[in-house]
Amino acid sequence: MNSIKILNVRINNLTAKELLERLNKGVLVTPNIDDIMKHQHDREFHEMASRAEFSVCDSRVLLLMSRMLRTPLKEAIPGSSFFPMYCDYHAKDENIKIFLLGAKEGVGEVARKRINSRIGREIVVETYSPPFGFEKDEEECNHIVDILKKSEANVVLVGLGNPKQTKWIYKYKNELPNINLFMALGATIDFEAGNVKRAPEIFQKLALEWLYRFLKDPKRLFKRYFVDDMQFFYYFTKQLLGIYKNPFGK
């Protein structure tokens, strides 16, 4: 599978159609700029996310950056756009059964009903909303594993945000042989429930979806977009100059 490196992050060079045709087993991650910055500082997250069988570009900004590297990516595949495509693609495949793990209490159930109504079958079979801080509670994590083991699902959408969702998947995936595919897709459950709306198409086309999100929630997102993520452009300039070094030596 062809791929490129943006800083120390592997990104598969696939279209959404190609991804749908290949995505059957393993872990899917969708790096954006915020994720790539976490790859610079969090060794555990970096090493886990780097093992994912599928790693695709979530961001139109990264799509533009790839052109500057003269290794252009074919397409940006945001997780919140891709998941509905995945459900549509498998609408008539009774072997695909999905579990939604994440979002606030009740949101997953709203998303489940909306997805199943649109698809015309019970493609989403169960949901679970973990309590805040659950990732530090081994008993709660084992409870989630037990739920997943007993579930009919063979696909799990883990919508917990990074690095939490990727670390959780790799900590527990080997205990879940009944799950063929894990998709680490952030706020997708909220999008599917209608709680969060995608940016208007003009923002998406201009690679300004991040700005739309910031304008909707400036207090929470200011540090992320204007402090943490701005460092990306410093590191990326070093890559363009050929002097960037992976902080973890791999």
RAQUI-V349739 format. One record per residue. N is the residue number from 1. RES is the residue in one small letter. SS is DSSP state (a for helix, b for strand, c for the rest). OMEGA is omega in radians with two decimals (none if undefined). Layout:
n/res/ss/omega
N/RES/SS/OMEGA
N/RES/SS/OMEGA
This chain:
n/res/ss/omega
1/m/c/-3.14
2/n/c/3.12
3/s/b/3.05
4/i/b/3.06
5/k/b/2.93
6/i/b/-2.90
7/l/c/-3.12
8/n/c/-3.07
9/v/b/3.07
10/r/b/3.09
11/i/b/3.12
12/n/b/-3.11
13/n/c/-3.06
14/l/c/2.90
15/t/c/3.09
16/a/a/3.13
17/k/a/3.12
18/e/a/3.12
19/l/a/3.12
20/l/a/-3.10
21/e/a/-3.06
22/r/a/-2.96
23/l/c/3.14
24/n/c/-3.09
25/k/c/3.10
26/g/b/-3.11
27/v/b/3.06
28/l/b/2.99
29/v/b/-3.08
30/t/c/-3.06
31/p/c/2.93
32/n/c/-3.09
33/i/a/3.14
34/d/a/3.10
35/d/a/-3.10
36/i/a/3.08
37/m/a/3.06
38/k/a/3.08
39/h/a/-3.14
40/q/a/-2.97
41/h/a/-3.04
42/d/c/-3.07
43/r/a/-3.10
44/e/a/3.10
45/f/a/-3.13
46/h/a/-3.08
47/e/a/3.13
48/m/a/-3.10
49/a/a/-3.13
50/s/c/3.13
51/r/c/-3.07
52/a/c/3.12
53/e/c/-3.12
54/f/b/3.14
55/s/b/-3.02
56/v/c/-3.05
57/c/c/3.14
58/d/c/-2.87
59/s/c/3.05
60/r/a/3.06
61/v/a/3.09
62/l/a/3.07
63/l/a/3.10
64/l/a/3.13
65/m/a/-3.13
66/s/a/3.11
67/r/a/3.10
68/m/a/3.09
69/l/c/-3.11
70/r/c/3.03
71/t/c/-2.97
72/p/c/3.00
73/l/c/-3.10
74/k/c/-2.96
75/e/c/2.92
76/a/c/-3.08
77/i/c/3.11
78/p/c/-3.11
79/g/a/-3.11
80/s/a/3.04
81/s/a/-3.05
82/f/a/-3.06
83/f/a/3.05
84/p/a/3.09
85/m/a/3.12
86/y/a/3.13
87/c/a/3.11
88/d/a/-3.09
89/y/a/-3.09
90/h/c/-3.06
91/a/c/-3.06
92/k/c/-3.13
93/d/c/-3.08
94/e/c/3.14
95/n/c/3.13
96/i/c/3.14
97/k/c/-2.92
98/i/b/3.03
99/f/b/3.07
100/l/b/-3.13
101/l/b/3.12
102/g/b/-3.13
103/a/c/-3.12
104/k/c/-3.12
105/e/c/3.08
106/g/c/-3.09
107/v/a/3.13
108/g/a/-3.14
109/e/a/3.06
110/v/a/3.12
111/a/a/-3.14
112/r/a/-3.11
113/k/a/3.14
114/r/a/-3.14
115/i/a/-3.09
116/n/a/3.10
117/s/a/-3.13
118/r/a/-3.08
119/i/a/3.12
120/g/c/3.03
121/r/c/-3.12
122/e/c/3.13
123/i/c/3.02
124/v/b/-3.00
125/v/b/-3.11
126/e/b/3.06
127/t/b/3.04
128/y/b/3.10
129/s/c/-3.13
130/p/c/3.08
131/p/c/3.13
132/f/c/3.12
133/g/c/-3.06
134/f/a/-3.04
135/e/a/3.11
136/k/a/-3.09
137/d/c/-3.07
138/e/a/3.13
139/e/a/3.12
140/e/a/3.12
141/c/a/3.09
142/n/a/3.07
143/h/a/3.11
144/i/a/3.10
145/v/a/3.13
146/d/a/3.10
147/i/a/-3.11
148/l/a/3.11
149/k/a/-3.09
150/k/a/-3.08
151/s/c/3.02
152/e/c/-3.05
153/a/c/2.99
154/n/c/3.06
155/v/b/3.11
156/v/b/2.95
157/l/b/3.13
158/v/b/-3.08
159/g/b/-3.06
160/l/c/-3.06
161/g/c/3.13
162/n/c/0.15
163/p/c/-3.00
164/k/a/-3.02
165/q/a/-3.12
166/t/a/3.12
167/k/a/-3.14
168/w/a/3.14
169/i/a/-3.05
170/y/a/3.08
171/k/a/-2.99
172/y/a/-3.03
173/k/a/-3.12
174/n/a/3.07
175/e/a/-3.04
176/l/c/-3.12
177/p/c/3.12
178/n/c/3.13
179/i/c/-3.14
180/n/c/-2.99
181/l/b/3.02
182/f/b/3.11
183/m/b/3.14
184/a/b/-2.92
185/l/c/2.93
186/g/c/-3.00
187/a/c/-3.05
188/t/a/3.14
189/i/a/3.09
190/d/a/3.09
191/f/a/-3.10
192/e/a/3.12
193/a/a/-3.10
194/g/c/3.13
195/n/c/3.14
196/v/c/-3.11
197/k/c/3.04
198/r/c/3.08
199/a/c/3.04
200/p/c/-3.02
201/e/a/-3.12
202/i/a/3.08
203/f/a/-3.13
204/q/a/-3.10
205/k/a/-3.12
206/l/c/-3.13
207/a/c/-3.11
208/l/c/3.13
209/e/a/3.10
210/w/a/-3.14
211/l/a/3.10
212/y/a/3.13
213/r/a/3.13
214/f/a/-3.13
215/l/a/3.11
216/k/a/-3.07
217/d/c/-3.02
218/p/a/-3.09
219/k/a/-3.09
220/r/a/-2.95
221/l/a/-3.09
222/f/a/-3.10
223/k/a/-3.12
224/r/a/-3.02
225/y/a/-2.99
226/f/a/3.06
227/v/a/-3.05
228/d/a/-3.01
229/d/c/3.13
230/m/c/3.11
231/q/a/3.14
232/f/a/-3.03
233/f/a/3.02
234/y/a/3.12
235/y/a/-3.10
236/f/a/3.07
237/t/a/3.09
238/k/a/3.09
239/q/a/3.11
240/l/a/-3.12
241/l/c/3.12
242/g/c/-3.10
243/i/c/3.08
244/y/c/3.08
245/k/c/3.08
246/n/c/-3.10
247/p/c/-3.12
248/f/c/2.99
249/g/c/3.14
250/k/c/none
